[in-house]
Amino acid sequence: MGVINVLDKHVAELIAAGEVVERPASVIKELVENSIDAGAKHITVEIKNGGTTFMRVADDGCGIYRDDIKVAFLRHATSKVKVESDLDSISTLGFRGEALASICAVSRLQLITRNVNEEIGTSYEIDGGEEQSFDDAGCPVGTTFVIRDLFYNIPARAKFLKKDVSEGNAVSNIIDKTALSHPEIAFTYIKDGKQVLRTFGDGKLISTIYSVFGKDFANGLITVEYQLGAIRVCGYISKPEHSRPNRNMQNFFINGRYIKTRTAMVAL
């Protein structure tokens, strides 16, 4: 008798979810990037207990068409890619179509959304990948995700989560980096009922730096602006008297995405 089994669809989805969703910060990153791709001008993120029991991401983007909602939660379902050649011109933060399928497989998820071209919104609830309800909802244009009880159905993965403080700090780090990369978007971040960050969304990087790092840090920066051909470098660096013994405060962004690059660190 053979020993190789074809995995049940549900088991396969739980395993695949682990590749995308490692901790609450992973969920927040994916959902916030979806909001940015949807053209949101205001994004609100709220977490409780480090995000392990409650996460909410609300935006005023274009919203999701009712006919697309259930399809959006299928694995590899995406609006960003249709044919192979599309992979050569991706300008969005997300495109693989794995995030929503992975998140709903390991949590209790509620989606409330209304597309800009629809008069009635929709509320969709999924627990562990299983549909619970699909109803009309009164809501503004945009999308709100509420995620509860991350890894409630995979205790083994839940054990690898760190303390609430550590998980919360990881989420805060994601929000800070994303806000810095998109100063044109107003971010509000609420942690355990307390607002800990609010950016202006005025398109000025220095305004976001002020909100994220504080007045003293922002006032001690020097403007950088240079262009060579199609490559443009802009931003801020600190004055020599504010130099630090490590590179923890160095942040680099390429085309609106935060990256870790030793090449840029050495060049700076």
N, C-alpha and C positions, 0 to 999 in steps of 0.2 A: 504493500500500500504506500502511496506517495506521502511525503511529509511536507510538501510545499502547499500553502493555503493562499487563496486569494482573499485578502482582507475584506471584511464587511465594510460597507460604505461609511457607516458611522465611526467605526474604529479608525479607518484611514483618515477621516477628517480630523479626528482628535489628534492623531500623530502629526498631520500636516499643520494643524493649528499651532503646535509647539514651535514650528519653525518661524512663525510670524509673531506670535504672542508669547513673550518670555516673562513679562511683568506688566504692571499697570502702565508704566511709561511707554511700553510698546503700543498699547491700545491708544493712548492719548496721541502719540506721534502719528499713527495711521489716520485717526479721525480728524485731527487738526489739518493734516495735509489734504485730506478730502475736502475740508471746508475751504481751504485756500484755492484748490483747483476749481471749486464751485463759484469762485468770484466773490467770496464773503468780504465785507468791509468791517464787520464786527464779529469777534469770536469770543465766546465765554467758556471757560473751562472750570469745572468744579470737581473736587475730589473729597472723599472722607476716608479716614483710616488708611492713608497712603494710596488710596484708589482701589484697595482690595475689596471693599464692600460697596463702594459707590463712585461712579464717574459720570460726569455729564459734559457733553460738548455741544454747544448751541451756536448756530451761525445764521447770518442773513443772506446766504448765497442763493443760487437759483432754485434750490430745492430739487426733489426727485419726482419725476412723473409717477403717478399711481401705477401705471402699467409696467413700470420698470422696477418697482420696489422689490418684489419677490425674486426677480431675475438678478438683482444686485447682490443677493446673498448666495448666489451659486458660485462655486469655485471657478476661477478664470473667467468671470463675467466682468467686462470692462467697457467703458465708453471711449477709452483713449486709443485703442488699437483695433483695427479691422483686418488689415492685410499685412504681410511681412514687411513691406516697404515703410509702413508707419513707424517701425522700430528705429528708423534712421532719423526721425524728426520729432521725437517726443519732447514736449516742452512743459509737461506737467510733473508734479512731484510723485504721483502714483500712477501706475498703469497696468500692473499685473492682475488685478482683480481678485486678490487673495485675502485682503484685509477683513472685509465684512464676514466672509464665510468662516474665517478662522476665529474672529472675535465671538460670533454668535454660537460657535461650537463649544466654547468653554465658559459661558456666562449666561446670565439672564438679561436679555437685551430688549429695549423698547426704542423704536424709531418713530418720531413724530415729524412729518414733513409736508410741505406744500410747494408745488412748483409754481413759478411766477405766472404761468399760463392757466392755472387751475383755480377755481373758486373755493373748493373744499379740500382740506388737508386729510392726511391719512395717519392712523396710528397702527403700528405693526409690532407685535410682540413675539419673541422667539426665546425659548429656554433650551439651552444645550443643543441648538440646531433644529429643534422641533417647534413648528409654528403653534402659537397659542391663540392669537387673535389678529384680525385684520378689519379695522373699522374706520368710519369717517371720524374726522377730528377738526375742531375749530382751532386754527393756529395761523400765525403770520407766515409769509413767504420765507423759506429757509428750511433748515434741518436741525433737529435736536436728537442726539443719541444719549440714552441713559443706560449705563452698564452696571449691573449689580452682581455681587458674589462671584468674582473672577475665580476660575478653577474650582467651582463648587462641585463639579462632577468628576474632577480629576484630583483627588486628595494628594496623590504622589507629587504632582506638580506644585500644588499649593504649599507643600512643605519646604520647597526651595525658595519661596518668597522671603525677603528679609523683613526686618522690623518695619512697622508703619512709617517711622521717621525716615528710614533709608529709602523706602519705596516712594515716599512723598518728595524727598529731595531729588530723586531721579526724575520725577514728573516735573518738578520745578525747573530742573536743568533743561528739559525739553522745551518748556514754555519760554524760558529766557532766550534760548538759541533761536527758536522759531520767530519770536517777536523781533529780535535783532535782524533777522534775515528778511522781514517784511514790515518795515516801518510804516507802510501805507495802510496797514490793517490795525484796528484798535483791539487790543487783547485785554480781557479781564480774567484774572485767575483767582479763584476762591478755594481756600484750603481749610477744611474743617470749620466752615461757617465764617471764616475771616478772609476778607479781600487782601491779598498779599502783593498783587501786581495789577497795574492798569496803565496801558500805554495810550498815547494820544491818537495814533493812526493818521498823523498829519503828513506822512511821507518823508519826514526829516529823521535821518538816522540818529542825530545827536539827541533828539527828543526821546527816542526809545532807549538810548544809552543812559540818559538821565533817569528814566523810570526804572530801568533794570539795575544799574550799578550805583545810582545816587548822584547828588549834586557835586560833591568834591571830586569824584572820579571823572565825571563829565567835563568839569572845568579844567582839568589837568591834561587835556588831550590836544594833539596837534593834527590839523587836517592834512590828509594825503590825497593827491589827485594827479594821475598820470595816464596817458594813453599812447599806445604804440600800435598803429594799424588798427586791427579789429579788436585788440585787447585793451580793456580799460580797467585800471586799478584805482579804487577810491576807498576812503574810510578814515580811520583815526588811529594814531599811535600815541603812547604815553611819553611824557617828557623823561629825560634821563634820570632825574631825581626821583621819579616814581617807578623805576624799574624794579622787577621782582626776581627772586632767585630761581624761579621755575617758569614754565610756559602755560600754567593752568588758566591764565587769564587771556591767552591768545585765542582769538576766534576768527576763522576764515570761512568765507561764503563764496560759492561759485554759482552763478545763475540762480540766486535765491535759495540755495540749499547749503546748510551747514555741513562742512566736511572736516575731517582730520587729515592734515597733509604735512608730512615731515619736510617735503620739498619747499613749501611756502614758509614753514618755520625757519629753515636754514637761510632762505633767501632774505627774510626779514631781519 
